[in-house]
Amino acid sequence: MDESSRLSEVLVGLVNVPDIECARLVAKELVGSRLAACVNLLPAVESVYRWEGRVETASEVTLVIKTVRAAWPALERQVQALHPYAVPEILALPVTAGLPAYINWVASESISSTDA
């Protein structure tokens, strides 16, 4: 697969969870099942959001997930199954540039359609 094809298949996911224990559980499950190549845990994030008509604040941990498009549907299902929120933040961002060696590593360490 050429470099531009690999780049287009890589995604960065963002998920916020309520605490570090939940973050570690989700991260280890995603990496262990090869739904993600890497998950960074960013603790002590303060979120301000509107929920059920009120402005709320919460201390959360942000997960920065590196994966591929082919793994995304299963990754999303797994996060929903492990997540304690009724409506968890689960976002996928396309990668438009990156170190080719790193992009290749993410693609090789995440489940792809050829792994099925």
N, C-alpha and C positions, 0 to 999 in steps of 0.2 A: 504494500500500500504506500502511495507517495505521501510526502510531507503535508501537502495541503489537504488531502483526504483525512489524514489522522487529525489535523487541527480542527476540521469541521465536526469531527465526532466527539471531541472533548467538551465537557460541561463543568461548570463550577456550581455547586448547589449551596444554598443557604438555608439553614434550619436553626431556629431558636428553641431552646428547651429551658425548663425552669431551674435546673441545678447541675452541678458538675457530675454527680452520680449518673443522672439520666444521660448526660452528654457522653460520658465514657461508655455506657451501655450501648447507645446508638452507634457510636463511632466503631467500637470493637465488632459489633454485629455486621455493620456495612463492610468494613475492611475484611473481616474474617470470611464473609460469604462472597467476596470479590465483587460486590456491588459498587465499591469505591476503591481506588488505589490508595487514597490518603484522606484523612479527616483532621483538620486543625480545630482545636477547642479554644475559643476566645472567651475566658470567664469575665465576670463583672461587667457585663453589658447592661445598660439601663435602657429599657424600652418604654416609650410613651406612645399610647395607641388609644383609639376609640373602640369600645366594646359595649354593646347593648346600650348605646346612647350616652355613655359616660366616658370621660377621659381617664384612663388608667395608667399606672406606671408599674413596672415589674423589673426585678433584677433577673437577668437571664444569662445563659451561656450560648454563644453563637457557634455553630458548626459550619466550617467551610469545607465542602466536600468536593473532591476531584474524582470525576467519573467519566463515563462515555454514554452517548445517547441510547445505545442498545440496552444498557443496564438501568436507565432512568425509570421506566415503569415499575420494575421490581423494587428498586430503591425507594420510590415514593410509597409503594404499598408497605414496605418494611418499616419505614419511618412512621407512617400512620399507625401501624400495629403496635409500635413501641412507645408512641408519644402520648403523654397524659392530657394534652389540650384537646378540646372539642374541634377546634379549627387551627391546626398547627401551621406555622409558616413553613412552606416547602417551595422554594424557588429554584429554577434552573437558569443559569446565565450562560450564553454561548461564549466560547473562547475565540477571540479573533487574532491573537498573536501569542507566541510563547516560545521558549527555548525548545528547539526541536527534540533534543534528547529528553527533556522533561515530558513533553507531549507524547513521545513514543513510550515512555515509561508508564504514564497514566493509562494509555491505550492498552499496553501489554499486561498491566496488573488488574484491569477491570474486565468483567465479563463482557464479551462482545457477541454479536450474532453468530460468529463462527465457533463459539464455545458451546453452542446448544447441541 
